[in-house]
Amino acid sequence: MGQKINPLGFRLGTTQNHHSFWFAQPKNYSEGLQEDKKIRNCIKNYIQKNRKKSSNRKIESDSSSEVITHIEIQKEIDTIHVIIHIGFPNLLKKKGTIEELEKDIQKEVNSVNQRLNIAIEKVKEPYRQPTILAEYIAFQLKNRVSFRKAMKKAIELTKKADIKGVKIKIAGRLGGKEIARAECIKKGRLPLQTIRAKIDYCCYPIRTIYGVLGVKIWIFVEEE
């Protein structure tokens, strides 16, 4: 019987780090988790609402490239530090965007005694992140591009990044077929059982006119 585990949780504490840094009493721990979830959902919803829809541009200049790889939350006694790691921060560079985002988060969190500090950090190698590749595939499929062609283009983008292996798996009603199936494409090495191997992973849903497709991407970055 096969036993599967999330590659990120499997390597947590070795090659993967926590995205939340704070301490709380056991009775207040659940409230802290809910607060983190509200902050992350508020940021993602804000970016989705302010995206500009344009399908004739490249991924670097298109609004679909505003992809958040991850959000770090650091809590102190009187301050909440939020670091947004994003691939192409074109939208968040506009004047007044950070202030407006801080107001939205303050309304959701209701933290009167805590200040909110938001910082934007651009990802150095965006095509090294699986979430950006998954968003690129979603953008291609919504424009009626063949799923095989979209997967091959995504793997070609990884050539710009220094990685050792990549695997893309997409499942659902591919091409509008009535029977759902899964297709997979792989390039390079992918040692999933090696803990010291740093592997980034994401699971991304894509909503199409035929239904929801699921995309899973594994990227073998390096081995320590």
C-alpha positions in Angstrom: 0.0 0.0 0.0 1.4 3.3 -1.0 2.0 6.0 1.7 2.1 9.5 0.4 3.0 12.7 2.3 3.3 16.4 1.3 6.9 17.0 0.1 6.9 20.3 2.0 5.7 18.9 5.3 8.1 15.9 4.9 11.1 18.3 4.8 9.9 20.9 7.4 12.8 21.8 9.6 15.5 20.5 7.3 15.3 22.1 3.8 11.9 23.8 4.3 11.2 26.6 6.8 8.0 27.7 8.6 6.1 30.6 7.0 4.8 31.9 10.4 7.1 32.9 13.3 5.4 33.6 16.6 4.7 32.1 20.0 1.4 31.8 21.9 -0.1 30.2 24.9 -1.9 26.9 24.1 -5.3 28.4 24.7 -4.5 31.2 22.3 -2.9 29.1 19.6 -6.0 28.5 17.5 -6.8 32.2 17.4 -3.3 32.9 16.1 -3.7 30.3 13.3 -7.1 31.9 12.3 -5.5 35.3 12.3 -2.8 34.1 10.0 -5.3 32.6 7.6 -7.4 35.8 7.5 -4.3 37.9 6.7 -3.2 35.5 3.8 -6.7 35.3 2.4 -7.1 39.1 2.6 -3.9 39.7 0.6 -4.7 37.1 -2.0 -8.3 38.4 -2.5 -7.0 42.0 -2.8 -4.6 41.0 -5.6 -7.3 39.0 -7.4 -9.7 42.0 -7.3 -7.1 44.4 -8.7 -5.8 42.3 -11.5 -6.2 43.7 -15.0 -7.4 41.2 -17.6 -5.3 41.1 -20.7 -4.5 38.0 -22.7 -2.2 39.3 -25.4 0.8 40.1 -23.2 3.7 38.0 -21.9 3.7 36.6 -18.4 6.1 39.3 -17.2 3.8 42.1 -18.0 0.4 40.4 -17.7 -1.7 40.8 -14.6 -1.8 37.0 -14.2 1.9 37.2 -13.3 1.0 38.8 -9.9 1.6 35.5 -8.2 2.3 35.2 -4.5 4.8 32.4 -3.9 4.3 32.6 -0.1 3.6 35.0 2.7 5.7 35.2 5.9 4.1 36.4 9.1 6.2 37.5 12.1 4.4 38.6 15.2 5.8 40.6 18.1 4.1 42.1 21.1 2.9 45.2 19.4 3.7 44.6 15.7 2.8 42.2 13.0 5.3 42.0 10.2 4.0 40.6 6.9 6.5 39.8 4.1 4.9 39.1 0.7 7.1 37.1 -1.7 5.8 37.7 -5.2 7.1 37.0 -8.6 6.4 40.2 -10.5 5.3 42.9 -8.1 3.9 45.3 -10.7 0.5 45.9 -9.0 1.9 46.4 -5.5 4.3 49.0 -6.6 1.6 51.6 -7.3 1.2 54.5 -4.8 -1.3 54.0 -2.0 -1.5 50.2 -2.6 0.3 49.2 0.6 -1.8 51.7 2.7 -5.0 50.4 1.2 -4.0 46.8 1.8 -3.1 47.6 5.4 -6.5 49.0 6.0 -8.2 45.9 4.6 -6.2 43.7 6.8 -6.8 45.8 9.9 -10.6 45.4 9.3 -10.3 41.6 9.0 -7.9 41.1 11.9 -9.3 43.8 14.3 -5.9 44.2 16.0 -6.2 47.5 17.8 -3.1 47.2 20.0 -0.8 45.9 17.2 0.7 47.8 14.3 0.9 46.3 10.9 4.0 46.4 8.8 3.8 45.1 5.2 6.9 44.5 3.0 7.1 43.4 -0.6 10.0 41.1 -1.6 10.5 40.1 -5.2 11.5 36.5 -6.0 14.9 36.5 -7.6 14.2 33.5 -9.9 10.4 33.5 -10.5 10.5 30.5 -12.8 12.0 28.5 -10.0 8.7 28.7 -8.1 6.0 26.0 -8.7 3.2 28.4 -8.0 4.3 30.7 -10.8 4.5 27.8 -13.2 1.1 26.6 -12.1 -0.4 30.1 -12.7 1.3 30.2 -16.1 -0.4 26.8 -17.1 -3.7 28.1 -15.8 -3.4 31.2 -17.9 -2.6 29.1 -21.0 -5.5 26.7 -20.5 -8.0 29.6 -20.0 -6.9 30.9 -23.4 -7.7 27.5 -25.0 -4.1 26.3 -25.4 -3.6 22.6 -25.4 -2.7 21.2 -22.0 0.3 19.3 -23.4 1.6 22.4 -25.1 1.1 24.4 -21.9 3.0 21.8 -19.8 5.9 21.8 -22.3 6.1 25.6 -22.3 6.2 25.6 -18.5 9.1 23.2 -18.5 10.9 25.3 -21.1 10.6 28.3 -18.7 12.5 26.3 -16.0 15.5 26.4 -18.3 16.1 30.0 -17.2 16.3 28.9 -13.6 19.1 26.7 -12.0 17.1 23.6 -11.1 17.9 19.9 -11.4 14.5 18.4 -12.1 10.9 19.2 -12.6 7.7 17.2 -12.8 4.2 18.4 -13.8 1.0 16.4 -13.4 -2.4 17.6 -14.5 -5.6 15.7 -13.9 -9.3 16.2 -14.8 -11.4 16.4 -18.0 -8.4 17.1 -20.2 -9.3 18.5 -23.6 -13.0 18.4 -22.7 -13.1 14.6 -22.7 -16.0 13.0 -20.8 -13.7 10.6 -18.9 -11.2 12.3 -16.5 -7.6 11.2 -16.7 -4.1 12.3 -15.6 -1.2 13.3 -17.7 2.4 13.7 -16.4 5.6 15.1 -17.9 9.0 15.0 -16.2 12.5 16.3 -16.9 15.6 15.7 -14.8 16.0 14.1 -11.4 13.3 14.1 -8.7 14.4 12.3 -5.5 11.2 12.5 -3.4 12.4 10.1 -0.8 15.6 12.0 0.0 15.0 14.4 2.9 18.1 16.5 2.3 16.9 17.2 -1.3 15.2 20.6 -1.4 12.0 20.1 -3.4 9.4 22.8 -3.9 5.8 21.6 -4.4 2.4 23.1 -5.1 -1.1 21.9 -5.8 -3.1 24.3 -7.9 -6.8 24.1 -9.0 -7.7 25.5 -12.4 -11.4 26.3 -13.3 -12.3 25.8 -16.9 -15.5 25.5 -18.9 -15.2 21.7 -18.7 -14.7 21.6 -14.9 -11.9 21.9 -12.4 -8.5 20.6 -13.3 -5.8 19.8 -10.7 -2.2 20.7 -11.3 0.7 19.4 -9.2 4.3 20.6 -9.7 7.5 19.3 -8.1 10.7 21.2 -8.6 14.1 19.7 -7.4 16.1 22.8 -6.5 19.3 21.5 -4.9 20.6 18.8 -2.6 22.3 19.6 0.7 
